[in-house]
């Protein structure tokens, strides 16, 4: 039997208010699960016999805080299921949260020994040029939002120079290389053309395309690859929201209905689950 699966969400989950109001995380009501960030994916996987949980980490917080939150999530799940290990399927910044969590805990704990696989979907392993652009050009707005009490520390951790420094840190490279023997790493990317991208992602899409080429409106294919040996492929005609099953009218040009998109994405996640330890 496959170890429990944890679906780790990205930086600014758009369902945060709904989640607080309706308790969407790990809710066994299929109708409510269709409102979740991971649209109906937990319900679909549970029907196939998998044990599946959602993560819940701090909205837009720095990666160190989010990594600590994720660790607490996993320890709770491990205790509840009495499983030895878990599989993590992470979307967007969720993959960085998982990597930092394991690295930070390498000496004081054993959480990395309780993770059997990490699958990342459109995780900005090399950062995002849009985070660079946002912090370089929208500093007054960024500071105003922070003064209102909204933590946007994650933006600094999503910069390309910040991610490069983490990736090239000698201890990080040594640690992650050593983990390859016990943890299955795999990565996926998404890409879409300009007209198929959700309207709200069109500006980031253009900024990222100019800097790094093909992307899903938030993360380039290049950044999502991480290491070539881990890269499993690219979801074509798929933007950053589509990767969790969410459809937008912009996709009418691709002649794909909401139900067709959801079925395609659910099939993608089911395919990942089938190959997990």
Secondary structure as GFF3:
##gff-version 3
##sequence-region A 1 277
A	DSSP	beta_strand	4	8	.	.	.	ID=ss1
A	DSSP	alpha_helix	16	22	.	.	.	ID=ss2
A	DSSP	alpha_helix	30	33	.	.	.	ID=ss3
A	DSSP	alpha_helix	41	47	.	.	.	ID=ss4
A	DSSP	beta_strand	52	54	.	.	.	ID=ss5
A	DSSP	alpha_helix	63	81	.	.	.	ID=ss6
A	DSSP	beta_strand	86	91	.	.	.	ID=ss7
A	DSSP	alpha_helix	93	104	.	.	.	ID=ss8
A	DSSP	three_ten_helix	111	114	.	.	.	ID=ss9
A	DSSP	beta_strand	115	121	.	.	.	ID=ss10
A	DSSP	alpha_helix	129	137	.	.	.	ID=ss11
A	DSSP	alpha_helix	139	147	.	.	.	ID=ss12
A	DSSP	alpha_helix	154	157	.	.	.	ID=ss13
A	DSSP	alpha_helix	160	168	.	.	.	ID=ss14
A	DSSP	alpha_helix	170	179	.	.	.	ID=ss15
A	DSSP	beta_strand	184	190	.	.	.	ID=ss16
A	DSSP	three_ten_helix	194	196	.	.	.	ID=ss17
A	DSSP	three_ten_helix	199	201	.	.	.	ID=ss18
A	DSSP	alpha_helix	202	212	.	.	.	ID=ss19
A	DSSP	alpha_helix	221	225	.	.	.	ID=ss20
A	DSSP	three_ten_helix	228	230	.	.	.	ID=ss21
A	DSSP	beta_strand	231	235	.	.	.	ID=ss22
A	DSSP	three_ten_helix	242	244	.	.	.	ID=ss23
A	DSSP	three_ten_helix	249	254	.	.	.	ID=ss24
A	DSSP	alpha_helix	258	274	.	.	.	ID=ss25
###
